[in-house]
Each structure stands twice: as C-alpha cells, then as structure tokens.
Amino acid sequence: MRSFSISGHFIDLFQRRTYPAIVEIAGGIIKSVREIHEAPAQYILPGFVDAHVHIESSMLVPTAFARLAVVHGTVATVSDPHEIANVCGKGGVQYMIDNSKKTPFKIFFGAPSCVPATSFETAGAKLDAEAVTELLNMPDIWYLSEMMNYPGVLHKDPEVMAKIDAAKKGGKPVDGHAPGLKGDAAMAYASAGITTDHECFTLEEALGKVKAGMHILIREGSAAKNFEALADIIGLHPDRVMFCSDDKHPDELVLHHINRLVKRAMDKGHDMYDVLRSACLIPVLHYKLPVGLLREGDAADFIVVKDIKEWNVHQTYIGGELVAEEGKTLLPHIQGTTINNFSAEPKNIKDFGVKATRDNPSIRVIEAFEGQLITHELVMPGRVEDGFIVSDIADDVLKIAVVNRYEPDAPVAVAFIKNFGLQKGALASTVAHDCHNIIVVGVDDSSICAAVNALIDCKGGVAVATDGEGVECMPLPIGGLMSGDDGYQVAEQYSVLDKKAKELGTPLKAPFMTLSFMALLVIPALKLSDKGLFDGTAFRFTSTEV
C-alpha cells in the first residue's frame, strides 16, 4: 500500500473541534494527524456507517451494494442477513460473508435471531438456538440481529433467551425490534439485554426506550421513513442516536445514503458534532467495529467533503485505498454467483378467487400507509361478482395474495388491501419480508396470476403485469432477493419497473417496498402470510369476512 498525505480542515469528533491539519497515511493506517496553519478548502472526517441494513433489500449482493454506497461516503455497514437466512438458512449467511470479503468495504454481519420470525408463515429455513449459537461463535459475526420476537422476550421463552444468552456470553451486542413497545414492557425488553431499536415511529416511544437504556437508530429507508418523527432526539440524547437505512432499494442508493440523513439533521439546526457522531462514531463504538475513526494507529477509513452544507462526498478512502471520487465509484464490479430455494409451481386464475359466504359481506381490509410498515385494520363492504369477492377500484380496495414459494402444492392465501391505488394490472415480488414468499397486489385475477407465474418461471424477482399487455419481470436469481449484476444496471432496471408500476395508478413512492412489508407479521396491525390473514395485535389468524 502506498504512503501519502492529505490536508484539509480536520473534523475531530472526539475533541469536538475542527482545525487545519495534515494527515499522514502509510500501509493503510493513520500514522499522524498534525495541526497546521492553513489548509485547502475541504473537510476530512471519518466515513459514515449504516448502523442497521439488510443488504438483500437493495436487490444487490454485498460487493455491488458497496460500489454504490462508497460514492456517498459510507465505509461500513452493520448488516443483518435475515432475509437470505429465511430463504437459505446458514448457507445464505455464509454466502453473504464470502461475497463481502471480495470488497474493501467493511460489512459486519449479525446472526439472525428470528428465522422464521413467527410460526404463522412458511420460510425456507429455521435457525434454532443451537444454530444461532454456532453463528455467534464465528469471527465474522459481530452481534445478534434484531430480536423481533419481543413477546418471547417478555415471556422469557427458553429458545429466545438461549439466543440472547449466547450473544451475551460472546460479548456481542443484541439488536432490538419492538415497534410501539412502551412503558414497563419496553423496560422489561431492554433489561433482557436488548441494546438498540430501529422501529420507533414516535418521539415518545423513542424517549421511553432511551430511558430503558437503549440506543435509538433513526431509520430512513425506501418505505419506512422515521426521520421527521424522531429527529429531535439528536439534540435531546446525542450519545444514544445512530442513523440507518434498514431497507433501501437500488434506485435510491444511487442517489444518497447516510449522507442524506446528515444533511437533513444539519438543516434542522442540530449540532454538527452530534450529527456526525451519530453517523460515524457511535456505531463503531457500540458494536466494537474495526473501523477507523481518524486516530493515530486507526485504519485509514475516512472521507473528504468540500461543502458541509450539502454533504456531497468528494473522496472516500477505506484502508487507505481511494474507493470513490467525485460521485464515481472506483470499486470493480464482481458478478454474484447464485444460491436459491424455490419450489413453487404455476398457478391458475381460480387459485386467487375468494368465495363470498353471503350476498353483502363486510370484509377486513389491510390499510397500508406511505412511509410506514405499520398497517391498520378496516372493516368495509365487500364487492361481490358471481358469488366471489373481488377488487373494488372505486373504493381502492384491491386483492392481495401470498403464494408459498417453498412447497409446490400449497394453497394460496388471499385478502384485501387499501391505498395501493392501482387502476389496472398487478404488482408482484419475492422480496416479501420476512419469509420471502411471492406477494402480489392487483385489480383482477388474470393480472395477479400472470404476475405470479412470471416470478415462478424465473424463480424470483419483481414483476408488473397489465391485463392484455403482458408482464415485465426483473429476475432476482440469488434467493429471489438479489441480482448478481452491477448495481447501477440493477438500479436502472428497477427504475423502469417502478415507473411502470406508477403508470398503473399507484401513488406510493416505493410501491414494491411497501408491498414487501405487507407479509411482515411482527408489525401490527393486519398482515397476510402464506397461511392466511393475520391479526398482528392479537397475534393470531383472523377471517376475511367479518
């Protein structure tokens, strides 16, 4: 590795001061930081860290994700391989680790704690306490990933507690996932050893979890956007805040990453050092990551920024290697290999029919929201044609279905959803948290069936079907979650499908991302699994007709 120096205004996050300095780098290590009288009009600071992300949700393998992220000054991620684990088990986790070692970008994986997340759905794998303990004993596993089974924590389920105890014994942090949990319940959850939460959607909830001793991760992904609700916590508890994306589609990753949260926080008037500590420092210290923080002896992981109002990154260095400059990645594309688990067989239109039990039924309807993972339960009149309940475009009540991808002859689960706004056609995806069965929303059974069969044919991906105009599909051959292609190419392909989806009438900013969470049973209130309509508040199945 070459030796070199770089000068600029040095942002010291430990001393909370900025001063002109020259930084000497040799062998990928910071050798010295020396204060000088004058420096070029640029700022040198540690690189950004995404404190919680599912790389699979970008539809990219780790090496491809890295190519895009470094452009925005991200040098590391705390990554939960929960998605590929639900499809391919421990082999999927190892796939992500192996691929990540082909890039200098620093990816720190956790052991998925909830595979499957519940017993009310079909996954491709199961990681019990023994399997999770084996993962936690691996040097490439840095923490126990989000503990979604908060009822299991509160009721001290032996399997859940064994996973948490294994992390504690290994000295590895435990991430949380408890949307809406407050008061004594939040206290009990945290006291089990849970150290973070990225699911807060109100400031009140976040403050309660800080009081319980937890760190709050402010999330701004492609679907779930909590920055506006939580931003004030930066000023109230600056040492307890980190930034994360959680789930980010490739078209957005091309445009921005953690740098956008930094800019938005600064625009709100928050102290620069508080903001940058959340973006750069606190994740490294909390997870004990070997990421450089611009101290002598640290790895030379840093960024150069010319404008601390816009936060567009001029240069990104990882281990002393220049990996991005002036908006262009310098990391090479590495084609991803394939791993998958897919056994679904083609469906018939009749598989998506919902027979009415009476002439004028009332039905439970999932109410989806822009920028949120939570849903509400509505009770609305069901529209009946020829004895079957069908979509009601006028009232924006559309049919939604989940198809088991792991068992060829399993029945299809069908329900109804509001706020997707389609006027024709259907959208389908095998990115469907958490078990990643096929999920589809559409206006008519013909389009719904066509979209599903297109995904079955390519063994996973995202698809748009327009009745009478065919189906356009983007294959995701790696677990039905990721493409092995270059990230910029995938982003372009996805943008085309996103545009086609919006041409069908949906007003949602990220319709495929929103759709992907409609099978996430651990987020209330009403969701759909491959086994049926699920009441996430009562934590049990419920009926479509009331």
C-alpha positions as CSV (number, residue, x, y, z in Angstrom):
1,M,0.0,0.0,0.0
2,R,1.2,3.5,-0.8
3,S,2.1,6.2,1.7
4,F,0.6,9.6,1.2
5,S,-0.7,12.7,3.0
6,I,-3.8,14.8,2.7
7,S,-4.6,18.2,4.0
8,G,-7.8,19.9,5.0
9,H,-9.9,21.1,7.8
10,F,-9.9,18.1,10.2
11,I,-13.2,17.4,12.0
12,D,-12.2,15.8,15.3
13,L,-15.3,14.0,16.7
14,F,-13.6,13.2,20.0
15,Q,-12.4,16.7,20.9
16,R,-15.4,18.3,19.1
17,R,-13.2,20.8,17.2
18,T,-12.3,21.5,13.6
19,Y,-8.8,22.7,12.6
20,P,-6.4,22.8,9.7
21,A,-4.3,19.6,9.6
22,I,-2.3,17.3,7.5
23,V,-3.0,13.6,7.8
24,E,-0.2,11.1,7.1
25,I,-1.2,7.6,5.9
26,A,1.1,4.6,5.4
27,G,0.2,0.9,4.9
28,G,-3.5,1.7,5.1
29,I,-3.0,3.2,8.7
30,I,-3.2,6.7,10.0
31,K,0.3,7.5,11.0
32,S,-0.2,11.0,12.3
33,V,-2.6,14.0,12.4
34,R,-0.7,17.3,12.6
35,E,-2.2,20.7,13.1
36,I,-1.1,23.3,10.6
37,H,-1.7,27.0,10.0
38,E,-3.6,26.8,6.7
39,A,-5.3,24.0,4.7
40,P,-7.2,23.6,1.5
41,A,-11.0,24.3,1.4
42,Q,-12.0,20.7,2.2
43,Y,-13.0,18.8,5.3
44,I,-11.6,15.4,6.5
45,L,-13.7,13.3,8.7
46,P,-14.4,9.6,9.5
47,G,-16.6,7.7,7.0
48,F,-20.3,7.1,7.5
49,V,-21.7,3.9,8.9
50,D,-25.1,2.5,8.2
51,A,-26.0,1.1,11.7
52,H,-28.7,-1.3,10.5
53,V,-29.3,-2.5,7.0
54,H,-30.5,-5.6,5.2
55,I,-28.2,-5.5,2.1
56,E,-30.5,-8.0,0.4
57,S,-33.3,-5.4,0.3
58,S,-31.1,-3.3,-2.1
59,M,-31.5,-6.3,-4.5
60,L,-27.7,-6.3,-4.7
61,V,-25.1,-8.6,-3.4
62,P,-22.6,-7.1,-0.9
63,T,-19.9,-6.2,-3.5
64,A,-22.5,-4.5,-5.7
65,F,-24.0,-2.6,-2.7
66,A,-20.5,-1.5,-1.8
67,R,-19.9,0.1,-5.2
68,L,-22.9,2.4,-4.8
69,A,-22.6,3.1,-1.1
70,V,-18.9,4.4,-1.1
71,V,-19.9,7.2,-3.5
72,H,-21.9,8.7,-0.7
73,G,-19.2,8.4,1.9
74,T,-20.3,5.1,3.6
75,V,-17.4,3.0,4.6
76,A,-19.1,0.3,6.7
77,T,-22.5,-1.3,7.4
78,V,-23.9,-3.2,10.4
79,S,-25.8,-5.8,8.3
80,D,-28.5,-8.3,9.2
81,P,-28.5,-11.2,6.7
82,H,-32.0,-12.1,8.0
83,E,-33.6,-12.1,4.5
84,I,-31.3,-14.6,2.8
85,A,-31.3,-16.7,6.1
86,N,-35.1,-17.0,5.8
87,V,-34.6,-18.4,2.3
88,C,-31.4,-20.4,2.5
89,G,-30.5,-20.7,6.2
90,K,-26.9,-20.8,7.4
91,G,-25.8,-21.3,3.9
92,G,-27.3,-18.0,2.9
93,V,-25.5,-16.2,5.8
94,Q,-22.2,-17.7,4.7
95,Y,-22.9,-16.6,1.1
96,M,-23.1,-13.0,2.2
97,I,-20.0,-13.3,4.3
98,D,-18.0,-14.8,1.4
99,N,-19.2,-12.3,-1.1
100,S,-18.4,-9.4,1.3
101,K,-14.8,-10.5,1.5
102,K,-14.3,-9.6,-2.1
103,T,-14.6,-5.8,-1.4
104,P,-12.6,-3.5,0.9
105,F,-15.9,-2.0,2.0
106,K,-16.5,-3.1,5.6
107,I,-19.6,-5.2,6.2
108,F,-20.3,-6.5,9.7
109,F,-22.9,-9.2,9.8
110,G,-25.1,-10.3,12.7
111,A,-26.6,-13.7,13.5
112,P,-30.3,-13.6,12.5
113,S,-32.3,-14.2,15.7
114,C,-35.7,-14.9,14.3
115,V,-35.7,-17.3,11.3
116,P,-38.6,-17.7,10.8
117,A,-39.9,-14.6,12.5
118,T,-43.1,-16.4,13.5
119,S,-44.7,-19.9,13.3
120,F,-47.6,-18.5,11.3
121,E,-45.8,-18.5,8.0
122,T,-43.6,-20.8,5.8
123,A,-39.9,-20.0,5.5
124,G,-37.2,-21.8,3.6
125,A,-35.1,-22.4,6.8
126,K,-35.1,-22.4,10.5
127,L,-32.3,-21.2,12.8
128,D,-32.8,-22.6,16.3
129,A,-30.8,-21.6,19.4
130,E,-28.1,-24.1,18.6
131,A,-27.7,-22.8,15.0
132,V,-27.7,-19.2,16.2
133,T,-25.1,-20.0,18.8
134,E,-22.9,-21.6,16.1
135,L,-23.2,-18.4,14.1
136,L,-22.4,-16.2,17.1
137,N,-19.2,-18.2,17.7
138,M,-17.9,-17.3,14.2
139,P,-15.4,-14.5,14.0
140,D,-17.3,-12.9,11.0
141,I,-20.5,-12.5,13.2
142,W,-20.5,-9.3,15.3
143,Y,-23.8,-9.2,17.1
144,L,-27.2,-10.9,17.5
145,S,-29.6,-9.4,14.9
146,E,-32.9,-7.7,15.6
147,M,-34.9,-9.7,18.2
148,M,-38.3,-9.4,16.6
149,N,-39.9,-11.9,19.0
150,Y,-40.5,-9.3,21.7
151,P,-43.4,-11.3,23.2
152,G,-40.9,-14.2,23.5
153,V,-38.5,-11.9,25.4
154,L,-41.2,-10.5,27.7
155,H,-42.5,-14.0,28.5
156,K,-38.9,-15.4,28.8
157,D,-39.3,-18.1,26.1
158,P,-36.5,-20.5,26.6
159,E,-35.5,-20.6,22.9
160,V,-35.4,-16.8,22.7
161,M,-33.5,-16.4,25.9
162,A,-30.9,-19.0,24.8
163,K,-30.1,-16.9,21.8
164,I,-29.7,-13.8,23.8
165,D,-27.6,-15.6,26.4
166,A,-25.3,-16.9,23.7
167,A,-24.7,-13.3,22.4
168,K,-24.0,-12.1,26.0
169,K,-21.5,-14.9,26.6
170,G,-19.7,-14.0,23.4
171,G,-19.6,-10.3,24.4
172,K,-21.7,-9.4,21.4
173,P,-24.5,-6.8,21.4
174,V,-28.2,-7.7,20.9
175,D,-30.2,-5.6,18.5
176,G,-33.9,-4.9,19.1
177,H,-37.1,-4.8,17.0
178,A,-40.1,-3.8,19.1
179,P,-42.4,-1.4,17.3
180,G,-44.7,0.5,19.6
181,L,-43.4,-1.0,22.8
182,K,-43.6,1.4,25.7
183,G,-43.5,1.8,29.5
184,D,-42.9,-1.3,31.6
185,A,-42.9,-3.6,28.6
186,A,-40.1,-1.6,27.0
187,M,-38.2,-1.6,30.3
188,A,-38.5,-5.4,30.5
189,Y,-37.5,-5.8,26.9
190,A,-34.3,-3.8,27.4
191,S,-33.5,-5.4,30.7
192,A,-33.1,-8.7,28.9
193,G,-30.0,-7.3,27.2
194,I,-31.5,-5.6,24.1
195,T,-29.3,-2.6,23.3
196,T,-30.9,-0.9,20.2
197,D,-34.2,-0.3,18.4
198,H,-34.8,0.9,14.9
199,E,-38.6,0.5,14.9
200,C,-39.6,3.6,16.8
201,F,-42.2,5.7,15.0
202,T,-42.9,8.3,17.6
203,L,-40.6,10.5,19.7
204,E,-42.5,9.4,22.9
205,E,-41.6,5.8,22.1
206,A,-38.0,6.6,21.4
207,L,-37.6,8.6,24.6
208,G,-39.0,5.7,26.6
209,K,-36.6,3.3,25.1
210,V,-33.7,5.7,25.8
211,K,-34.8,5.8,29.4
212,A,-34.7,2.0,29.3
213,G,-31.1,2.2,28.3
214,M,-31.3,1.6,24.6
215,H,-29.8,3.3,21.6
216,I,-32.2,4.6,19.0
217,L,-31.5,4.1,15.3
218,I,-33.2,6.8,13.2
219,R,-34.3,4.9,10.1
220,E,-34.9,6.4,6.7
221,G,-35.3,3.6,4.1
222,S,-37.2,3.3,0.9
223,A,-40.5,2.5,2.6
224,A,-40.1,3.2,6.4
225,K,-39.2,6.8,7.0
226,N,-39.0,7.9,10.6
227,F,-36.5,10.8,10.5
228,E,-39.1,13.6,10.8
229,A,-40.8,11.9,13.8
230,L,-37.5,11.2,15.6
231,A,-35.0,13.9,14.6
232,D,-35.5,15.9,17.9
233,I,-33.9,13.1,19.8
234,I,-30.5,14.0,18.3
235,G,-30.4,17.2,20.4
236,L,-32.0,15.5,23.5
237,H,-29.8,12.4,23.7
238,P,-27.0,12.8,21.2
239,D,-24.9,9.9,22.6
240,R,-27.8,7.5,22.1
241,V,-28.5,8.0,18.4
242,M,-27.4,6.3,15.2
243,F,-28.5,6.5,11.6
244,C,-29.7,3.6,9.5
245,S,-31.5,2.8,6.3
246,D,-32.8,-0.7,7.2
247,D,-34.2,-1.4,3.7
248,K,-33.1,0.6,0.6
249,H,-33.9,-0.1,-3.0
250,P,-31.1,0.4,-5.6
251,D,-32.6,3.4,-7.3
252,E,-32.4,5.4,-4.0
253,L,-28.9,4.0,-3.2
254,V,-27.7,5.5,-6.4
255,L,-28.8,8.9,-5.2
256,H,-27.9,9.0,-1.5
257,H,-27.3,7.0,1.7
258,I,-26.4,8.1,5.2
259,N,-25.0,11.4,3.9
260,R,-28.6,12.5,3.3
261,L,-29.6,12.0,6.9
262,V,-26.5,14.0,7.9
263,K,-27.7,16.9,5.6
264,R,-31.3,16.8,6.9
265,A,-30.2,16.8,10.5
266,M,-27.9,19.7,9.9
267,D,-30.6,21.6,8.0
268,K,-32.8,21.2,11.1
269,G,-30.1,23.1,13.1
270,H,-28.6,20.2,15.1
271,D,-25.0,20.5,16.3
272,M,-22.6,19.2,13.6
273,Y,-20.6,17.2,16.1
274,D,-23.7,15.5,17.5
275,V,-24.9,14.6,14.0
276,L,-21.5,13.3,12.8
277,R,-21.0,11.3,16.0
278,S,-24.4,9.6,15.2
279,A,-23.3,9.0,11.6
280,C,-19.7,7.9,12.1
281,L,-18.6,7.3,15.7
282,I,-21.4,5.8,17.9
283,P,-22.0,2.7,15.7
284,V,-18.2,1.9,15.7
285,L,-18.0,2.2,19.5
286,H,-21.3,0.4,20.2
287,Y,-20.6,-2.6,18.0
288,K,-16.8,-2.5,18.7
289,L,-16.1,-2.4,15.0
290,P,-12.6,-2.3,13.4
291,V,-13.4,0.9,11.5
292,G,-11.0,3.8,11.6
293,L,-12.0,7.0,13.4
294,L,-9.1,9.1,12.2
295,R,-6.9,8.5,15.3
296,E,-3.2,7.6,15.0
297,G,-3.0,3.8,14.5
298,D,-6.5,3.6,13.1
299,A,-7.3,2.1,9.7
300,A,-7.4,4.9,7.2
301,D,-11.2,4.9,6.7
302,F,-12.2,8.4,6.0
303,I,-14.0,10.8,3.6
304,V,-13.2,14.2,2.2
305,V,-16.1,16.7,1.8
306,K,-15.9,20.1,0.2
307,D,-19.2,21.5,1.4
308,I,-20.5,20.8,4.9
309,K,-23.9,22.2,4.0
310,E,-24.7,19.8,1.1
311,W,-22.6,16.8,2.3
312,N,-21.8,15.6,-1.2
313,V,-18.7,13.5,-0.8
314,H,-15.6,14.4,-2.8
315,Q,-13.5,11.3,-1.9
316,T,-13.9,8.1,0.1
317,Y,-11.0,6.1,1.4
318,I,-11.1,2.6,3.0
319,G,-7.9,1.2,4.4
320,G,-6.0,3.9,2.7
321,E,-7.5,3.0,-0.7
322,L,-9.3,5.6,-2.7
323,V,-12.6,3.8,-3.5
324,A,-14.8,6.7,-4.8
325,E,-14.1,10.2,-6.1
326,E,-16.4,13.0,-7.4
327,G,-19.5,10.9,-7.5
328,K,-17.9,7.9,-9.2
329,T,-17.2,4.5,-7.7
330,L,-13.7,3.1,-8.1
331,L,-14.6,-0.4,-6.9
332,P,-14.8,-3.1,-9.6
333,H,-18.0,-5.0,-10.4
334,I,-17.8,-8.6,-9.3
335,Q,-20.5,-10.8,-10.7
336,G,-22.5,-12.6,-8.0
337,T,-22.9,-16.3,-8.0
338,T,-26.3,-18.0,-7.5
339,I,-27.9,-19.5,-4.4
340,N,-31.7,-20.1,-4.2
341,N,-34.5,-22.2,-2.7
342,F,-37.6,-22.2,-4.9
343,S,-40.2,-25.0,-5.5
344,A,-43.5,-23.2,-6.4
345,E,-45.3,-24.4,-9.5
346,P,-47.5,-22.3,-11.8
347,K,-50.9,-21.2,-10.5
348,N,-54.3,-21.0,-12.1
349,I,-56.6,-17.9,-12.1
350,K,-59.1,-19.8,-10.0
351,D,-56.5,-20.1,-7.2
352,F,-57.0,-16.4,-6.4
353,G,-60.7,-16.5,-6.1
354,V,-62.4,-15.5,-2.7
355,K,-65.9,-17.1,-2.5
356,A,-68.4,-15.0,-0.6
357,T,-70.5,-16.7,2.1
358,R,-73.3,-14.2,1.8
359,D,-74.7,-11.6,-0.6
360,N,-73.5,-8.4,1.1
361,P,-70.4,-9.3,3.2
362,S,-68.3,-7.0,5.3
363,I,-64.6,-7.7,5.0
364,R,-61.4,-7.0,6.9
365,V,-59.1,-4.8,4.8
366,I,-55.4,-4.1,5.3
367,E,-54.9,-0.3,5.3
368,A,-51.4,0.5,4.1
369,F,-49.6,3.8,4.7
370,E,-47.0,5.7,2.8
371,G,-43.6,5.6,4.6
372,Q,-44.7,3.2,7.3
373,L,-44.5,-0.5,8.0
374,I,-47.5,-0.5,10.3
375,T,-51.0,-1.0,8.9
376,H,-54.5,-0.6,10.3
377,E,-57.5,-2.9,10.1
378,L,-60.5,-1.6,8.3
379,V,-64.0,-3.2,8.0
380,M,-65.6,-2.3,4.7
381,P,-68.3,-3.6,2.4
382,G,-67.1,-6.4,0.1
383,R,-67.8,-6.1,-3.6
384,V,-69.3,-9.4,-4.9
385,E,-69.5,-10.6,-8.5
386,D,-70.8,-14.1,-9.4
387,G,-70.5,-15.2,-5.8
388,F,-66.9,-14.1,-5.4
389,I,-65.5,-11.1,-3.5
390,V,-63.4,-9.0,-6.0
391,S,-61.4,-5.8,-6.0
392,D,-63.3,-2.5,-5.8
393,I,-61.2,0.0,-7.8
394,A,-63.6,2.9,-7.0
395,D,-63.0,2.4,-3.3
396,D,-59.3,1.5,-3.8
397,V,-59.8,-1.9,-2.2
398,L,-57.6,-4.4,-4.1
399,K,-56.9,-8.1,-3.9
400,I,-53.6,-9.1,-2.2
401,A,-52.3,-12.7,-2.2
402,V,-49.3,-14.6,-0.8
403,V,-48.1,-17.7,-2.6
404,N,-45.9,-20.3,-0.8
405,R,-42.6,-20.5,-2.8
406,Y,-41.2,-23.5,-0.9
407,E,-44.0,-26.0,-1.3
408,P,-45.3,-26.7,-4.9
409,D,-48.9,-27.5,-4.0
410,A,-49.7,-25.2,-1.0
411,P,-52.9,-23.2,-1.2
412,V,-52.8,-19.5,-2.0
413,A,-53.7,-17.0,0.8
414,V,-55.9,-14.1,-0.4
415,A,-57.1,-10.9,1.3
416,F,-57.8,-7.3,0.5
417,I,-55.8,-4.1,0.9
418,K,-56.4,-0.3,0.6
419,N,-54.2,2.6,-0.6
420,F,-52.2,0.9,-3.4
421,G,-54.3,2.9,-5.9
422,L,-53.9,0.6,-8.9
423,Q,-56.4,1.2,-11.7
424,K,-55.4,-1.9,-13.7
425,G,-52.9,-4.8,-13.6
426,A,-50.8,-6.2,-10.7
427,L,-47.5,-5.9,-8.9
428,A,-45.7,-9.0,-7.6
429,S,-42.4,-9.7,-5.8
430,T,-40.5,-12.4,-4.0
431,V,-39.0,-9.7,-1.8
432,A,-41.6,-10.2,0.9
433,H,-40.5,-9.9,4.5
434,D,-39.7,-12.0,6.3
435,C,-40.1,-15.4,4.6
436,H,-40.0,-14.1,1.1
437,N,-42.8,-16.0,-0.4
438,I,-44.5,-14.5,-3.5
439,I,-46.6,-11.4,-2.7
440,V,-48.9,-9.8,-5.2
441,V,-51.5,-7.0,-5.3
442,G,-53.8,-6.4,-8.2
443,V,-57.0,-5.3,-9.8
444,D,-58.1,-8.6,-11.5
445,D,-57.3,-12.3,-11.0
446,S,-55.9,-12.6,-14.6
447,S,-53.2,-10.0,-14.0
448,I,-52.5,-11.3,-10.5
449,C,-52.0,-14.8,-11.8
450,A,-49.8,-13.7,-14.7
451,A,-47.5,-11.7,-12.4
452,V,-47.2,-14.6,-10.0
453,N,-46.4,-17.1,-12.8
454,A,-43.8,-14.8,-14.3
455,L,-41.9,-14.9,-10.9
456,I,-42.3,-18.7,-10.7
457,D,-40.9,-19.0,-14.1
458,C,-37.7,-17.0,-13.3
459,K,-37.6,-18.4,-9.7
460,G,-37.8,-15.0,-8.1
461,G,-37.8,-11.3,-8.8
462,V,-40.2,-8.3,-9.2
463,A,-42.9,-8.1,-11.8
464,V,-45.5,-5.7,-13.3
465,A,-48.5,-7.2,-15.2
466,T,-51.1,-5.3,-17.2
467,D,-54.1,-7.2,-18.3
468,G,-53.8,-7.6,-22.1
469,E,-50.3,-6.1,-22.3
470,G,-48.2,-8.9,-20.8
471,V,-45.8,-9.0,-17.9
472,E,-42.4,-7.3,-17.4
473,C,-40.1,-9.0,-14.9
474,M,-36.7,-8.3,-13.3
475,P,-35.3,-11.7,-12.2
476,L,-33.5,-11.9,-8.8
477,P,-31.9,-15.3,-9.1
478,I,-30.0,-15.1,-5.8
479,G,-32.5,-16.2,-3.2
480,G,-35.3,-14.5,-5.1
481,L,-33.8,-11.4,-3.4
482,M,-30.8,-10.2,-5.3
483,S,-29.3,-9.8,-8.7
484,G,-25.7,-10.7,-9.4
485,D,-25.4,-7.8,-11.9
486,D,-23.8,-4.4,-11.5
487,G,-25.7,-2.2,-9.0
488,Y,-26.1,0.7,-11.4
489,Q,-27.6,-1.6,-14.1
490,V,-29.9,-3.1,-11.5
491,A,-31.0,0.4,-10.4
492,E,-31.9,1.2,-14.0
493,Q,-33.9,-2.0,-14.4
494,Y,-35.7,-1.4,-11.2
495,S,-36.5,2.2,-12.1
496,V,-38.2,1.0,-15.3
497,L,-40.4,-1.3,-13.3
498,D,-41.1,1.3,-10.7
499,K,-42.2,3.7,-13.4
500,K,-44.4,1.0,-14.9
501,A,-46.0,0.3,-11.5
502,K,-46.8,4.0,-11.1
503,E,-48.3,4.1,-14.6
504,L,-50.9,1.6,-13.3
505,G,-52.1,4.3,-10.9
506,T,-50.3,3.7,-7.6
507,P,-49.5,7.0,-5.8
508,L,-47.0,5.2,-3.5
509,K,-43.4,6.5,-3.7
510,A,-42.0,3.0,-3.3
511,P,-44.8,0.6,-4.2
512,F,-42.6,-2.6,-4.3
513,M,-41.0,-1.8,-1.0
514,T,-44.4,-1.1,0.6
515,L,-45.7,-4.3,-0.8
516,S,-42.8,-6.3,0.6
517,F,-43.8,-5.4,4.1
518,M,-47.4,-6.5,3.8
519,A,-46.4,-10.0,4.8
520,L,-44.4,-8.9,7.9
521,L,-46.5,-10.3,10.6
522,V,-44.5,-8.9,13.5
523,I,-45.5,-5.4,12.6
524,P,-49.2,-4.7,13.5
525,A,-52.0,-4.5,12.8
526,L,-53.2,-6.6,9.9
527,K,-50.9,-8.5,7.5
528,L,-51.1,-11.6,5.2
529,S,-48.9,-14.7,5.3
530,D,-49.0,-17.7,3.0
531,K,-51.2,-19.3,5.7
532,G,-53.8,-16.6,5.9
533,L,-54.8,-13.2,7.2
534,F,-53.1,-12.3,10.4
535,D,-54.0,-10.0,13.3
536,G,-50.7,-8.7,14.5
537,T,-52.2,-7.1,17.6
538,A,-53.8,-10.3,18.9
539,F,-51.1,-12.4,17.3
540,R,-53.4,-14.9,15.7
541,F,-55.1,-15.6,12.3
542,T,-58.4,-13.9,11.5
543,S,-61.0,-14.2,8.8
544,T,-61.5,-12.0,5.7
545,E,-65.3,-11.8,6.2
546,V,-66.5,-10.2,9.5
